[in-house]
Amino acid sequence: MSNFLRVRYEDCWAAIKENADGVILVANPEEHTGADLQPWYTEFVEKENIDLKCVMVILNEQGAKKTNHEQISAFQILPELRGVHHVAHHFGTEAMQVKVEVNNFMATILGMEQRMMEMAEAHGLEYRNVMEEEEEEEIRDDGDNDDDDDDF
């Protein structure tokens, strides 16, 4: 990741990561290597404890020709990402294939959330998203500290 992108957009990362259930990492194999994904993996997957089943890597080629298998073969994916779903496409000529892949990926993530809710319900439990619980706790904590704000 270039320092330019890191510095320019880092202030937005908290909002981007909020309540994320999955991550799609996109790289151009003609300009990047697998190592270029490391900071993105660390920030958006590892730090957020995103299950690798909910991570997708898209190798987006932007050259004039269709998918360049030599470039894709040369792109050495991080060992941490070897088990995730990978797709290599040329967006300009294979856009419909990319849409299908992304839709399937999104359906998988949404299906996982639905299955967790159904399992909890089958066992007489209430399924609650951990992120929702943390947000409710923060709201309660903020309410408890209102008296402290009056002191100057």
N, C-alpha and C positions, 0 to 999 in steps of 0.2 A: 504494500500500500504506500502510495506516495505520501510524504509528509504534508503536502498541500491538501490532499483530501482529508487526512487525519485532523489537521488543525482547522480547516475550513468548516467541517461538518461535525466535529466532536461534540459541540454543544447540543446537537440534536439527538445524540445517541440515546439518552435516557428516554426520550419520547418514543423513539423508534423501537426500543427494546421493551417498552411497557406492555405487559400482558402478552408477549409473543409466545406462541406455541410452536413455531417452526422458523427455520432460517433457510433462505435461498442465497447461496454465494455464486456470483457470476464473475467469470474471468475470460479474457481474450487470450487464448493459447499462443497467438502470434506475437503478443507483447508481454505476456506475464509467464511466470513459472508457478509451480505449486507452492513454493515458499512465499509467494506474494499473498497467498490466502491466510497465512499464519496469524497476522494481527486481527483480521476479520473473524477468524475461527475463535481466537482467544476472547475477543471482545463480545461477540454475539452468540457464540455457542457455549464455550467453556464457562465464562463468567456467569452466564444466565442459566446454566445447567439444563440446556436443551438436549433432549434425548436424540441420539444420532439417527433414530428412525424418522425424526422430524427435520432432517437436514438434507438439502439437495444442492448439488454443485452443477452449474450450467457452464459449459465451455462455449462461449459465444464468439464465433469467428466473424470478422467483419470484412474480410478480403473480398475480392471480386469473384472468386470461384466458390463452389460449394465446399462442404466440409473437407478440410485438409487433414487427412488421417496421419500424415507425418507430424504435423504440429501437435495434434492431440496425443500421439504416442510419446512425443518428446516432453509433454507437460507432465511432470512427475507430481502426482497428488500427494498431499501430506499423509504420513502414516495414520494420523488420527482420523482422516477422512476417507480411508480406503473402503470402509464398509457402508458408506452412505450412497444414496441414489445419485448417479452421474448421468448427465446427458450432454452430448456434443452436437451443436447445431449451428447452422449459418442462418441467423435471423432473417436476413434478406430474402433467402430462397426457401427456407424451411419453417416459416413462422407458424403454420398450422400445427406442425409436429411439436413445436415448443409449447404452444397453447395446450395441447392435449397432455403433454408431460406435466406441466404445471398444474393443470386442473386435476389430474390424477393424484399428484402429490398433495394438493390442498384437501382433496376428498379423504385421503388417508389420514391426515392430521385431524380433520373434523370427525372422522369415524372413530379415531382413538378416543377422543374426548367423549363421544356418545357412548362408546362401550364402557368407559369408566363410570359414567353416570348410571348405566343400566346394571352394571355389576354391583354398585353400591346399593341401588334400589332393591335388587334381588336379595340382598342380605339385610334388608331393613335399615340401611344406613342412608344418611343424606350426603350426597356428593357435593363437596364445596371446593372450588378452585382455591389453591393456596394463595395465589396473588390476591384474590378477593378478600380472603381472611386478613392478609397483611394490610391491605388498604383500610379495612374496617377498624383494625387495631390502631392504625395511625390516626384515624379520625377520632377514636375514643381518647387516645393519648393527647391529641391536640386540644380536645375539650377539657381535659383535666388540668391543663396548664394555663387556662385563660386568666386565672388570678394573678399569675406571675407577670403578665404583660402590663398590669396597671401600675407597677412600681417604676418610678423614674429615677 
